[in-house]
Amino acid sequence: LGVADAAAQRPPPPRRPALGVNPYAAVPPRPQPMRTNREETPAPAPAAAGPAVGRNDPCPCGSGRKYKQCHGRNA
């Protein structure tokens, strides 16, 4: 029993840090988006160019053909 008593009297060995990355290390804060002095306004919606061209109206390109036979064919 003398060996067991001597081991109980001895202080525990010093703790060494584990090798590798410390999982408890402080995580750096995420970068915040840059702030400006401009007011956030949404972009205006694109305005319509004019009244819609009917299928039987003359084509606006100036060819003299009906819209449905000129540029309206691809629409």
C-alpha positions in Angstrom: 0.0 0.0 0.0 2.9 2.3 0.3 3.0 2.8 -3.5 -0.7 3.7 -3.7 -0.3 6.2 -0.9 2.7 7.8 -2.6 0.7 8.2 -5.8 -2.2 9.7 -4.0 0.1 12.3 -2.4 1.8 13.3 -5.7 0.2 16.2 -7.6 -1.3 15.4 -11.0 0.9 16.0 -14.0 0.5 19.4 -15.7 -2.0 19.5 -18.6 -0.7 20.1 -22.1 -2.8 21.7 -24.8 -3.9 19.3 -27.5 -2.2 19.5 -30.9 -4.1 21.2 -33.7 -6.8 23.8 -33.8 -8.4 24.9 -30.5 -12.2 24.5 -31.0 -12.8 26.9 -28.2 -10.8 29.8 -29.7 -12.7 33.0 -30.3 -14.4 33.1 -33.7 -13.7 36.4 -35.5 -16.8 38.5 -36.1 -18.2 38.5 -39.6 -17.5 41.6 -41.7 -20.4 44.0 -41.9 -21.5 45.4 -45.2 -20.1 48.8 -46.1 -22.4 51.6 -45.0 -22.8 54.7 -47.2 -24.5 58.0 -46.8 -26.8 57.3 -49.8 -30.4 56.6 -49.2 -31.6 53.2 -50.4 -34.1 53.8 -53.1 -35.2 51.1 -55.5 -34.5 51.6 -59.2 -37.4 52.9 -61.1 -39.3 50.4 -63.3 -38.6 50.8 -67.0 -41.4 52.8 -68.6 -43.3 51.5 -71.6 -42.1 53.0 -74.9 -45.7 53.7 -76.0 -48.9 52.0 -76.9 -48.6 48.4 -78.0 -48.5 47.7 -81.7 -51.5 45.6 -82.9 -51.0 42.6 -85.1 -52.6 44.3 -88.2 -51.0 47.7 -87.6 -48.0 48.8 -89.8 -44.7 47.7 -88.4 -42.9 50.5 -86.4 -39.6 49.7 -88.3 -41.0 51.6 -91.3 -41.0 48.7 -93.8 -44.7 49.2 -94.6 -45.5 45.6 -93.9 -48.0 44.5 -91.2 -46.4 43.9 -87.8 -47.5 40.3 -87.8 -45.6 39.7 -91.0 -42.5 41.7 -90.1 -41.1 42.0 -86.5 -44.2 40.4 -85.0 -43.4 37.0 -86.5 -40.7 36.4 -83.9 -42.8 37.6 -81.0 
